[in-house]
């Protein structure tokens, strides 16, 4: 059986399942979410093992950043789903009385979820929970670059759900994804990955006017002005930067440091990195590895773009690059044009607010932005003047772990939002209904029209 035929059968099954109306009621959706939660809990050790096989993640990091975030989102959705599904009464203008206006959310239909390799478990489960909550049927395509986790996800999903409702497609993304999108009219496509691939997904989806959610990336800045508890703030910054060995879409990509603080920052960063990973980070169980040789080769080239002041050592055979800090960065070099997606942190300096704006706008619309300090005026300037998807003050990446906050980018860093209600919303169609009573039916609005009727209309409507 060819891939195209196989994909046609898989899609047709989902369309037929959806058209039978089985996913419409609350009880069905809540039951599926409950089954997903139980499946994750029962496979926790297997998930940790798969993440260690793919990325060398520690049990602590695997639990916190993958299992916990996924479970937290599922539980938040379950807690609020009945309310979200209930018709919402909206205000009706006087001119349309006697009427009642309501907003209802209906499932879009059959969805395709394409997930990445960097958080291979959580970044598939979170949108899947939203699709289930909305009442969609789903085909999921996990990344071939994280094979252990992808195979485990297929096992969990196949053992938990009716394959006519939710199923997994494996294989090279560059072959499988175009075959799926070009041959089947999905009702929504959810993609997490690079901006370049996101553009291709958007182009393919445009052929059938299929709605998309694109969770991409970008060069996310971190601004440090030296105010506040300096070591505490640097510890939080580096915790976020080197989590998953820098392979996080919301990771700080570069630092904008107040000029004159370079030596203090480097000394503090050396101390913090040593506390985190020891004198030889290669021996640390707390530092994951790069996903593969392709990623290693892409990241190691950035070491040529400036002066290495911390780290810099690397080993291709073990996919290891040390936690690295660099200075003397040319803003026109490749390290400031591409998302690093690895454990290298460039330092640029600034003297004024306009310097910050000028640098950030060379890579406008980052997915995230971070400010470290207690200068409220500078904080407000950054929050007001820099366009970005989401961020935090005096912390890194924590915004991603709050299910009641939307996650999403802007322009080149993505479109659409998810997490919690926003996951439910992105796989749903907002349907508006106006229901008008028949006990009165003024002739004023009907033809033939004249100046007398117009006069009354103006008086009544103000």
Phi, psi and omega in degrees: 000130182286163178299320183296317179295316179302313180297323179297318179295317181298316180293316182300321178299318181293318180297316180294319179298315180296316184294342176283352176078015185291336186266003191283328188271158182299317185301319179296312183296316181296321179297319180292321177296320178297318179297320179295316179300314181296322180296319179296315181298322182285341183250018187304314182293325178292323178296314179300316180297319180295319179294325177292321179294320184278319190230001183059036178286142175289161178300320180298309182292321178299318180292311185295314190267347182240297185292310183297314181299320179294313181296320181299319180292317178300315183293322177295318179296314180300320182296327188249357190299317182301318179295317180296326182282342183287141176302136182254122180283131179242160183292137179249127180300154181303323184297338183256011177285150003269106181220160174237129180254131179226154175244128178236144175256124176243150180294144180291325179140244180257123185248152173244126177245122180246115187250159185264183183262345190284323168233073195294336179273302186297321184282358167260317184293320183299308176293329178298319178299321177294320179295318177297314181300325183280343181097017179277157163266153193219139162250128179247139178238098177284166184284136175287346181279350175236069191297323182295315180290322180296318178294321178294319177299319177297319178297313181298313184291319181292329180275345185259326188236153170300128183296340175286345182260306178222133177210168186247141172243127179252160175134176180298126183301322183293343176260312187290315186296311177300322179298320179292310187288320184284338183257352185221139182268084177293158177266343174199143176237127180245117183235134172239124181169207186280154177301323181296316178289325177302322178296320179294319178299315181298320180295315179295319180294329182296335181298328178246013182053037178282133179291150181225152164242121183244110178257102190249225183209217182142176183267097186274121182273156170233121182259129181232122183250001176089355176274161180086186181282099193301309184294321178300316182291321179292323177299316180293320179299311184288330174302314180288321183296316187264359171301136182057027181056036177081002183269061181228134182293335180258014178292144172299125185266331176202162181252136166254104188254135176304127183304136182104348182261007188300309183296319179297318180295313183298316179297317180292318181296319177302316181296315182294315180298321177296319178295321182290312194237003180082180182290332177236092184303338179298333181272356185280135175281352184267357181250112177295180179244165173293154191291323183196179182295324178301315179292318178303311182297326179290323184280320187295335180295336180292341180295344180273359189265009180178198182261124177279120180249342173220136175073221179098338180288152185204159181216111185294324183298326181255009179058036185254129165232129183293153170305121192232138173238137183231149175234185179056050183267128173278122184296346179262004180279169186296331182293339178258009178245334181247149174292130187290310179053047179192179189275045179239128184238105178280143175252125168244154180248158177221158176241333184223167177299324180293329175298317179300310183298317181298316182292313182296323184284355169287334174232063190296154177067053176293157177293321183224163176209143184228138173239133178241114179154187181231022176274101186296326180294316179291320177303312181294325177299314181296315182292327183275326191256342179259124179275123178205166184288310181190164181190201179205164177246125181063030175197172176226140168066353185292338180299334181289337185266011181251107188294344180269006176247138178287147173245131179173163182255193181216134181054241185293343179266004173137175176213141183088165183225159172209184189095135176054228180302325185290334172291316176301317184291321187290336177262010183243155170258127177278110184257125180260139180229129171243120181249121186250133178289161183246004184289345175215145182211080186302135179284351185303326186274351184265151172296159002282143181271150177207176183293328178296314178297319179299320178299313179298318179300316180296323180292317183290323184268353177078000000 
